Amino acid sequence: MAPGSHRWDDPMRVPTDAETVACELPAGSTLFFRGDTLHAGGANTTADRRRRALSTGICAGWLRPVENSYTNVPIAAAAKLSRRAQELLGYALYDASSIGGGYLGYHDMGDPMKLFSQEP
C-alpha cells in the first residue's frame, strides 16, 4: 500500500517503491484504510486454503454503496417508469467527479441505465 496516497493531487500517479509498504499481518488481524489509498493484494501462497477478505464502504453519494444493490425492481417494470423514478430506484450513477470524487452506484461495474438499452 502507499500510505498518504489518498492526498495526492494526481489520482493516476504511480508510487515509487520507496512510497509503498508491505502490510503483512498475523492471522486474525485487521487493517483499516481509506478506499482511495492505493493498495493491492498479494498472492495467496497457500496451496490448500482460501484467503478471506471483507470490504465495506460508506460513501456520500448521498450515502449509497459503491455497488448498487437497490436495482431490485425488474428491468421490464422499471423501463416503463419516468427517468426520475428510475434514478430513485437506484438505476443511476452518482457523479461526484466535479468535486474530486468519483462515481457511485455501479451495476456490474457500469451505469445501471444501460440495462434499459440492452436487447432481451
DSSP file (Angstrom, degrees, kcal/mol; ACC not computed):
  #  RESIDUE AA STRUCTURE BP1 BP2  ACC     N-H-->O    O-->H-N    N-H-->O    O-->H-N    TCO  KAPPA ALPHA  PHI   PSI    X-CA   Y-CA   Z-CA
    1    1 A M              0   0    0      0, 0.0    20,-2.7     0, 0.0    38,-0.2   0.000 360.0 360.0 360.0 159.7    0.0    0.0    0.0
    2    2 A A    >   -     0   0    0     36,-2.2     3,-2.2    18,-0.2    36,-0.4  -0.822 360.0-144.7-115.3  89.9    1.0    3.6   -0.5
    3    3 A P  T 3  S+     0   0    0      0, 0.0    30,-0.0     0, 0.0    36,-0.0  -0.254  84.0  17.2 -56.1 135.9    0.3    5.5    2.8
    4    4 A G  T >  S+     0   0    0      1,-0.0     3,-2.0     4,-0.0     4,-0.2   0.356  85.3 121.2  85.5  -6.0   -0.8    9.0    2.2
    5    5 A S  G X   +     0   0    0     -3,-2.2     3,-1.3     1,-0.3     8,-0.1   0.725  61.3  72.3 -66.0 -19.1   -1.6    8.4   -1.5
    6    6 A H  G 3  S+     0   0    0      1,-0.2    -1,-0.3    -4,-0.2    31,-0.1   0.644  96.1  53.5 -67.8 -12.2   -5.2    9.5   -0.8
    7    7 A R  G <  S+     0   0    0     -3,-2.0    -1,-0.2     3,-0.0    -2,-0.2   0.446  81.6 118.0 -99.4  -2.1   -3.9   13.0   -0.5
    8    8 A W    <   -     0   0    0     -3,-1.3    -4,-0.0    -4,-0.2    -3,-0.0  -0.364  61.8-140.9 -68.6 144.1   -2.1   13.1   -3.9
    9    9 A D  S    S+     0   0    0      1,-0.2    -1,-0.1    -2,-0.0    -4,-0.0   0.820  91.2  60.3 -71.7 -32.0   -3.2   15.7   -6.4
   10   10 A D    >   -     0   0    0      1,-0.1     3,-1.6     2,-0.0    -1,-0.2  -0.858  64.7-167.5-103.4 106.6   -2.8   13.2   -9.3
   11   11 A P  T 3  S+     0   0    0      0, 0.0    -1,-0.1     0, 0.0    -3,-0.0   0.661  89.2  55.3 -68.0 -13.5   -5.1   10.1   -8.9
   12   12 A M  T 3  S+     0   0    0      2,-0.1    -2,-0.0     0, 0.0     2,-0.0   0.423  78.8 126.0 -96.5   0.3   -3.2    8.4  -11.8
   13   13 A R    <   -     0   0    0     -3,-1.6    -5,-0.1    -8,-0.1    -8,-0.0  -0.328  55.1-140.0 -61.3 137.0    0.2    8.8  -10.1
   14   14 A V        -     0   0    0     -2,-0.0    -1,-0.1     1,-0.0    -2,-0.1  -0.879  21.0-125.0 -99.5 127.0    2.2    5.6   -9.7
   15   15 A P        -     0   0    0      0, 0.0     2,-0.1     0, 0.0     5,-0.0  -0.340  17.8-121.5 -71.7 151.6    4.0    5.3   -6.4
   16   16 A T    >   -     0   0    0      1,-0.1     3,-1.2    -2,-0.0     4,-0.3  -0.436  31.6-105.0 -78.9 164.9    7.7    4.7   -6.2
   17   17 A D  G >  S+     0   0    0      1,-0.3     3,-1.4     2,-0.2    -1,-0.1   0.869 122.7  58.7 -58.2 -35.9    8.9    1.6   -4.3
   18   18 A A  G 3  S+     0   0    0      1,-0.3    -1,-0.3     3,-0.0     0, 0.0   0.727 101.6  55.4 -67.4 -21.0   10.0    3.9   -1.5
   19   19 A E  G <  S+     0   0    0     -3,-1.2     2,-0.3   -17,-0.1    -1,-0.3   0.434  99.3  76.2 -91.1   0.1    6.5    5.2   -1.2
   20   20 A T    <   -     0   0    0     -3,-1.4     2,-0.3    -4,-0.3   -18,-0.2  -0.796  57.9-165.8-113.2 154.9    5.0    1.7   -0.6
   21   21 A V        -     0   0    0    -20,-2.7     2,-0.4    -2,-0.3    -3,-0.0  -0.984  22.8-122.2-134.2 147.4    4.9   -0.6    2.3
   22   22 A A        -     0   0    0     -2,-0.3     2,-0.7     2,-0.0    -2,-0.0  -0.732  19.5-153.1 -84.8 137.3    4.1   -4.3    2.6
   23   23 A C        +     0   0    0     -2,-0.4     2,-0.6     2,-0.0     8,-0.0  -0.767  22.1 170.0-114.5  83.6    1.3   -5.0    5.0
   24   24 A E        -     0   0    0     -2,-0.7    -2,-0.0     0, 0.0     0, 0.0  -0.861  12.0-175.1 -97.7 121.6    1.8   -8.5    6.3
   25   25 A L        -     0   0    0     -2,-0.6     3,-0.1     4,-0.1     6,-0.0  -0.868  27.3-107.9-119.6 147.9   -0.5   -9.2    9.2
   26   26 A P    >   -     0   0    0      0, 0.0     3,-2.0     0, 0.0    -1,-0.0  -0.349  57.0 -77.3 -66.2 155.0   -0.8  -12.2   11.6
   27   27 A A  T 3  S+     0   0    0      1,-0.3     3,-0.1    -2,-0.0     0, 0.0  -0.249 121.1  25.8 -52.7 136.6   -3.9  -14.4   11.1
   28   28 A G  T 3  S+     0   0    0      1,-0.3    -1,-0.3    -3,-0.1     2,-0.1   0.379  93.6 128.7  88.5  -3.3   -7.0  -12.8   12.6
   29   29 A S    <   -     0   0    0     -3,-2.0     2,-0.4    -4,-0.0    -1,-0.3  -0.368  46.1-144.5 -82.6 164.6   -5.6   -9.3   12.2
   30   30 A T        -     0   0    0     -3,-0.1     2,-0.5    -2,-0.1    -3,-0.0  -0.986   7.3-162.6-131.4 140.4   -7.5   -6.4   10.6
   31   31 A L        -     0   0    0     -2,-0.4     2,-0.4    -6,-0.0    -6,-0.0  -0.991   8.3-164.4-123.0 124.1   -6.2   -3.5    8.5
   32   32 A F        +     0   0    0     -2,-0.5     2,-0.3     0, 0.0    -2,-0.0  -0.900  20.7 150.7-107.5 136.1   -8.4   -0.4    8.0
   33   33 A F        -     0   0    0     -2,-0.4     2,-0.1     4,-0.0    -2,-0.0  -0.984  48.3 -88.6-156.8 159.8   -7.6    2.2    5.3
   34   34 A R    >   -     0   0    0     -2,-0.3     3,-1.6     1,-0.1   -28,-0.0  -0.411  34.4-125.7 -68.8 146.4   -9.4    4.6    3.1
   35   35 A G  T 3  S+     0   0    0      1,-0.3    -1,-0.1    -2,-0.1     4,-0.1   0.708 108.8  58.9 -67.2 -20.3  -10.7    3.3   -0.2
   36   36 A D  T 3  S+     0   0    0      2,-0.1     2,-0.5   -30,-0.0    -1,-0.3   0.324  81.5 102.6 -93.6   9.5   -8.8    6.0   -2.1
   37   37 A T  S <  S-     0   0    0     -3,-1.6     2,-0.1   -31,-0.1    -4,-0.0  -0.797  87.0-108.2 -86.0 130.0   -5.5    4.9   -0.7
   38   38 A L        +     0   0    0     -2,-0.5   -36,-2.2   -36,-0.4     2,-0.3  -0.374  57.6 152.6 -61.0 131.1   -3.5    2.9   -3.3
   39   39 A H        -     0   0    0    -38,-0.2     2,-0.3    -4,-0.1   -19,-0.0  -0.974  23.0-173.5-155.2 163.0   -3.5   -0.7   -2.2
   40   40 A A        -     0   0    0     -2,-0.3     2,-0.4     0, 0.0    -2,-0.0  -0.975  25.3-114.7-155.2 161.1   -3.2   -4.2   -3.7
   41   41 A G        -     0   0    0     -2,-0.3     3,-0.1     1,-0.0     2,-0.1  -0.836  27.4-133.8-102.4 141.0   -3.5   -7.8   -2.5
   42   42 A G        -     0   0    0     -2,-0.4     2,-0.1     1,-0.2    -1,-0.0  -0.303  39.3 -74.5 -83.0 174.1   -0.5  -10.1   -2.6
   43   43 A A        -     0   0    0      1,-0.1     2,-0.9    -2,-0.1    -1,-0.2  -0.396  39.2-121.5 -69.4 142.8   -0.6  -13.7   -3.9
   44   44 A N        -     0   0    0      1,-0.1    -1,-0.1    -2,-0.1     7,-0.0  -0.791  30.4-175.3 -82.4 109.6   -2.2  -16.3   -1.8
   45   45 A T        +     0   0    0     -2,-0.9     2,-0.4     2,-0.0    -1,-0.1   0.372  48.1 103.9 -93.9   4.9    0.7  -18.7   -1.4
   46   46 A T        -     0   0    0      3,-0.2     3,-0.1     1,-0.1     5,-0.1  -0.737  57.2-156.6 -87.9 135.7   -1.2  -21.4    0.5
   47   47 A A  S    S+     0   0    0     -2,-0.4    -1,-0.1     1,-0.2    -3,-0.0   0.795  88.5  29.3 -79.9 -28.8   -2.0  -24.4   -1.7
   48   48 A D  S    S+     0   0    0      2,-0.0     2,-0.4     1,-0.0    -1,-0.2   0.258 107.8  72.1-120.5  12.4   -4.9  -25.7    0.3
   49   49 A R        -     0   0    0     -3,-0.1     2,-0.3    -5,-0.0    -3,-0.2  -0.982  63.7-137.6-134.1 142.5   -6.5  -22.7    1.9
   50   50 A R        -     0   0    0     -2,-0.4     2,-0.5    -3,-0.0    -3,-0.0  -0.655  20.0-131.6 -89.6 151.7   -8.6  -19.8    0.7
   51   51 A R        -     0   0    0     -2,-0.3     2,-0.3    -5,-0.1    -7,-0.1  -0.909  21.3-149.7-104.4 129.9   -7.9  -16.3    1.9
   52   52 A R        +     0   0    0     -2,-0.5     2,-0.3     2,-0.0     0, 0.0  -0.734  16.8 177.5-100.6 147.4  -11.0  -14.3    3.1
   53   53 A A        -     0   0    0     -2,-0.3     2,-0.4     2,-0.0    -2,-0.0  -0.987  15.4-153.8-143.3 151.7  -11.4  -10.6    2.9
   54   54 A L        -     0   0    0     -2,-0.3     2,-0.5     2,-0.0    -2,-0.0  -0.996   9.9-172.7-128.1 127.3  -14.2   -8.3    3.8
   55   55 A S        +     0   0    0     -2,-0.4     2,-0.3     2,-0.0    -2,-0.0  -0.978  10.5 168.3-122.8 121.3  -14.6   -4.9    2.1
   56   56 A T        -     0   0    0     -2,-0.5     2,-0.3     2,-0.0    -2,-0.0  -0.906   7.2-176.8-126.0 157.5  -17.2   -2.5    3.3
   57   57 A G        -     0   0    0     -2,-0.3     2,-0.5     2,-0.0     9,-0.1  -0.993  22.6-156.8-156.1 148.0  -17.7    1.2    2.5
   58   58 A I        -     0   0    0     -2,-0.3     2,-0.5     7,-0.1    -2,-0.0  -0.995  24.4-178.8-122.0 122.5  -19.8    4.2    3.3
   59   59 A C  B   > -A   64   0A   0      5,-0.6     5,-1.3    -2,-0.5     2,-0.8  -0.982  28.8-130.4-129.0 124.7  -19.8    6.7    0.5
   60   60 A A  T   5 +     0   0    0     -2,-0.5    -2,-0.0     3,-0.2     0, 0.0  -0.614  62.0 125.1 -70.3 113.1  -21.6   10.1    0.5
   61   61 A G  T   5S-     0   0    0     -2,-0.8    -1,-0.2    42,-0.0    43,-0.1   0.267 123.7 -52.5-164.0  28.2  -23.3   10.0   -2.8
   62   62 A W  T   5S-     0   0    0      2,-0.1    -2,-0.2    32,-0.1    -3,-0.0   0.429  99.5 -58.2 -88.3 111.8  -25.6   10.5   -0.9
   63   63 A L  T   5S+     0   0    0      1,-0.2    -3,-0.2    -4,-0.2     0, 0.0   0.877  92.6 144.3  49.2  50.8  -24.8    7.6    1.3
   64   64 A R  B   < -A   59   0A   0     -5,-1.3    -5,-0.6     1,-0.0    -1,-0.2  -0.824  52.3-110.5-107.3 151.0  -25.0    5.0   -1.4
   65   65 A P        -     0   0    0      0, 0.0    40,-0.6     0, 0.0    -7,-0.1  -0.423  25.7-117.9 -73.9 159.6  -22.9    1.9   -1.6
   66   66 A V  S    S+     0   0    0     38,-0.2    40,-1.8    39,-0.1    39,-1.1   0.935 105.7  52.5 -63.4 -47.0  -20.3    1.7   -4.4
   67   67 A E  B    S-b  106   0B   0     38,-0.2     2,-0.7    37,-0.1    40,-0.2  -0.821  96.2-123.6 -93.1 127.6  -22.0   -1.4   -5.9
   68   68 A N        +     0   0    0     38,-3.5     3,-0.2    -2,-0.5    40,-0.1  -0.583  39.2 164.1 -79.2 111.6  -25.7   -0.8   -6.5
   69   69 A S        +     0   0    0     -2,-0.7    -1,-0.2     1,-0.1    38,-0.1   0.323  60.6  82.2-104.7   6.1  -27.9   -3.4   -4.7
   70   70 A Y        +     0   0    0      1,-0.2     2,-2.4    20,-0.2     3,-0.5   0.499  56.9  99.7 -89.9  -4.0  -31.1   -1.4   -5.0
   71   71 A T        +     0   0    0      1,-0.2    -1,-0.2    -3,-0.2     4,-0.1  -0.250  40.9 126.5 -81.2  55.0  -32.0   -2.4   -8.5
   72   72 A N        +     0   0    0     -2,-2.4    -1,-0.2    17,-0.3    -2,-0.1   0.561  41.4  94.6 -90.5  -9.6  -34.4   -5.0   -7.3
   73   73 A V  S    S-     0   0    0     -3,-0.5     5,-0.1    16,-0.2    16,-0.0  -0.738  93.8-103.0 -78.5 125.7  -37.3   -3.7   -9.4
   74   74 A P     >  -     0   0    0      0, 0.0     4,-2.8     0, 0.0     3,-0.4  -0.132  23.2-122.7 -52.6 144.3  -37.3   -5.8  -12.6
   75   75 A I  H  > S+     0   0    0      1,-0.2     4,-2.5     2,-0.2     5,-0.2   0.888 110.8  56.0 -56.3 -43.5  -35.8   -4.0  -15.6
   76   76 A A  H  4 S+     0   0    0      1,-0.2     4,-0.4     2,-0.2    -1,-0.2   0.883 112.8  41.8 -59.9 -38.8  -39.0   -4.5  -17.6
   77   77 A A  H >4 S+     0   0    0     -3,-0.4     3,-1.0     1,-0.2     4,-0.2   0.916 115.4  49.0 -74.0 -43.7  -41.1   -2.8  -14.9
   78   78 A A  H >< S+     0   0    0     -4,-2.8     3,-1.6     1,-0.2    -2,-0.2   0.809 100.0  66.7 -66.5 -29.7  -38.6    0.0  -14.3
   79   79 A A  T 3< S+     0   0    0     -4,-2.5    -1,-0.2     1,-0.3    -2,-0.2   0.752  96.9  56.0 -63.4 -23.5  -38.2    0.7  -18.0
   80   80 A K  T <  S+     0   0    0     -3,-1.0    -1,-0.3    -4,-0.4    -2,-0.2   0.522  95.2  88.0 -85.5  -6.2  -41.9    1.9  -18.0
   81   81 A L  S <  S-     0   0    0     -3,-1.6    -3,-0.0    -4,-0.2     2,-0.0  -0.412  88.7 -89.9 -91.0 166.4  -41.2    4.5  -15.3
   82   82 A S     >  -     0   0    0     -2,-0.1     4,-2.3     1,-0.1     5,-0.2  -0.307  39.1-110.1 -67.7 158.8  -40.0    8.1  -15.6
   83   83 A R  H  > S+     0   0    0      1,-0.2     4,-2.6     2,-0.2     5,-0.2   0.906 120.0  54.1 -57.6 -42.1  -36.3    8.7  -15.5
   84   84 A R  H  > S+     0   0    0      1,-0.2     4,-2.4     2,-0.2    -1,-0.2   0.908 108.3  48.8 -61.0 -42.1  -36.6   10.3  -12.1
   85   85 A A  H  > S+     0   0    0      2,-0.2     4,-1.6     1,-0.2    -1,-0.2   0.903 110.5  51.4 -64.1 -40.3  -38.4    7.2  -10.7
   86   86 A Q  H  X>S+     0   0    0     -4,-2.3     5,-2.7     2,-0.2     4,-0.5   0.916 110.1  49.6 -61.1 -43.3  -35.6    5.0  -12.2
   87   87 A E  H ><5S+     0   0    0     -4,-2.6     3,-1.3     1,-0.2     5,-0.3   0.919 109.2  51.3 -61.6 -44.2  -33.0    7.2  -10.5
   88   88 A L  H 3<5S+     0   0    0     -4,-2.4    -1,-0.2     1,-0.3    -2,-0.2   0.791 106.7  55.0 -65.3 -27.5  -34.8    7.0   -7.2
   89   89 A L  H 3<5S-     0   0    0     -4,-1.6   -17,-0.3    -5,-0.2    -1,-0.3   0.581 127.1 -99.7 -79.9 -10.0  -34.9    3.2   -7.5
   90   90 A G  T <<5S+     0   0    0     -3,-1.3     2,-0.6    -4,-0.5    -3,-0.2   0.513  84.5 128.8 106.1   6.5  -31.1    3.1   -8.0
   91   91 A Y      < +     0   0    0     -5,-2.7     2,-0.3    -6,-0.2    -4,-0.2  -0.141  60.6  71.4 -87.3  41.3  -30.9    2.9  -11.8
   92   92 A A  S    S-     0   0    0     -2,-0.6     2,-0.2    -5,-0.3    19,-0.0  -0.994  76.6-119.4-151.7 150.6  -28.4    5.8  -12.0
   93   93 A L        -     0   0    0     -2,-0.3     2,-0.6    10,-0.0    12,-0.2  -0.605  22.3-131.8 -84.2 150.7  -24.8    6.6  -11.2
   94   94 A Y  E     -C  104   0C   0     10,-2.9    10,-1.9    -2,-0.2     2,-0.7  -0.934  21.1-153.5-100.1 125.2  -23.9    9.4   -8.7
   95   95 A D  E     +C  103   0C   0     -2,-0.6     8,-0.2     8,-0.2     3,-0.2  -0.880  31.3 156.7-106.8 108.6  -21.3   11.6  -10.3
   96   96 A A    > > +     0   0    0      6,-2.8     5,-2.6    -2,-0.7     3,-1.5   0.123  41.3 111.9-111.1  17.7  -19.0   13.4   -7.8
   97   97 A S  G > 5 +     0   0    0      1,-0.3     3,-1.4     3,-0.2    -1,-0.1   0.799  68.7  63.7 -64.2 -27.9  -16.1   13.9  -10.2
   98   98 A S  G 3 5S+     0   0    0      1,-0.3    -1,-0.3    -3,-0.2    -2,-0.1   0.690 107.4  43.0 -70.5 -16.1  -16.6   17.7  -10.3
   99   99 A I  G < 5S-     0   0    0     -3,-1.5    -1,-0.3     3,-0.1    -2,-0.2   0.073 130.5 -88.7-115.7  23.0  -15.8   17.8   -6.6
  100  100 A G  T < 5S+     0   0    0     -3,-1.4    -3,-0.2     1,-0.2    -2,-0.1   0.536  97.6 102.4  87.2   6.9  -12.8   15.5   -6.6
  101  101 A G      < -     0   0    0     -5,-2.6     2,-0.2     1,-0.2    -1,-0.2   0.068  60.2-130.0 -97.6-147.8  -14.8   12.3   -6.0
  102  102 A G        -     0   0    0     -3,-0.1    -6,-2.8    -8,-0.1     2,-0.3  -0.570  36.1 -56.2-143.8-152.8  -15.8    9.6   -8.4
  103  103 A Y  E     -C   95   0C   0     -8,-0.2     2,-0.3    -2,-0.2    -8,-0.2  -0.794  43.7-173.4-103.8 144.6  -18.9    7.6   -9.5
  104  104 A L  E     +C   94   0C   0    -10,-1.9   -10,-2.9    -2,-0.3   -38,-0.2  -0.940  55.7  54.0-131.9 155.6  -21.1    5.6   -7.2
  105  105 A G        +     0   0    0    -39,-1.1   -38,-0.2   -40,-0.6   -39,-0.1   0.737  66.0 175.2  95.6  26.7  -24.0    3.2   -7.8
  106  106 A Y  B     -b   67   0B   0    -40,-1.8   -38,-3.5    -3,-0.1     2,-0.4  -0.221  22.2-155.4 -62.2 152.0  -22.4    0.8  -10.3
  107  107 A H  B >  S-D  110   0D   0      3,-2.6     3,-1.1   -40,-0.2   -38,-0.1  -0.977  86.3 -16.0-125.1 116.8  -24.2   -2.2  -11.6
  108  108 A D  T 3  S-     0   0    0     -2,-0.4     3,-0.1     1,-0.2    -1,-0.1   0.904 128.3 -58.5  51.0  43.7  -21.7   -4.8  -12.9
  109  109 A M  T 3  S+     0   0    0      1,-0.2     2,-0.3     0, 0.0    -1,-0.2   0.745 123.7  83.6  60.4  28.5  -19.1   -2.0  -12.8
  110  110 A G  B <  S-D  107   0D   0     -3,-1.1    -3,-2.6    -5,-0.1    -1,-0.2  -0.849  92.8 -66.3-144.2-178.6  -21.1    0.1  -15.3
  111  111 A D    >   -     0   0    0     -2,-0.3     3,-1.9    -5,-0.2     4,-0.3  -0.619  36.4-145.0 -75.2 122.0  -24.0    2.5  -15.5
  112  112 A P  G >  S+     0   0    0      0, 0.0     3,-1.7     0, 0.0     4,-0.3   0.742  94.8  72.9 -62.5 -21.4  -27.3    0.8  -14.5
  113  113 A M  G >  S+     0   0    0      1,-0.3     3,-1.5     2,-0.2     4,-0.4   0.766  82.3  71.8 -62.8 -23.4  -29.2    3.0  -17.1
  114  114 A K  G X> S+     0   0    0     -3,-1.9     3,-1.1     1,-0.3     4,-0.6   0.749  80.8  74.2 -62.9 -21.9  -27.5    0.8  -19.7
  115  115 A L  G X4 S+     0   0    0     -3,-1.7     3,-0.5    -4,-0.3    -1,-0.3   0.810  91.0  55.9 -61.0 -28.7  -29.8   -2.0  -18.6
  116  116 A F  G <4 S+     0   0    0     -3,-1.5    -1,-0.3    -4,-0.3    -2,-0.2   0.675 106.3  49.4 -79.0 -16.6  -32.7   -0.3  -20.3
  117  117 A S  G <4 S+     0   0    0     -3,-1.1    -1,-0.2    -4,-0.4     2,-0.2   0.438  87.7 105.1-102.0   0.1  -31.0   -0.2  -23.7
  118  118 A Q  S << S-     0   0    0     -4,-0.6    -3,-0.0    -3,-0.5     0, 0.0  -0.539  75.1-114.2 -82.2 146.3  -30.0   -3.9  -23.8
  119  119 A E              0   0    0     -2,-0.2    -1,-0.1     1,-0.1    -2,-0.1  -0.515 360.0 360.0 -73.0 145.1  -31.8   -6.3  -26.0
  120  120 A P              0   0    0      0, 0.0    -1,-0.1     0, 0.0    -2,-0.0   0.509 360.0 360.0 -66.5 360.0  -33.7   -9.1  -24.1
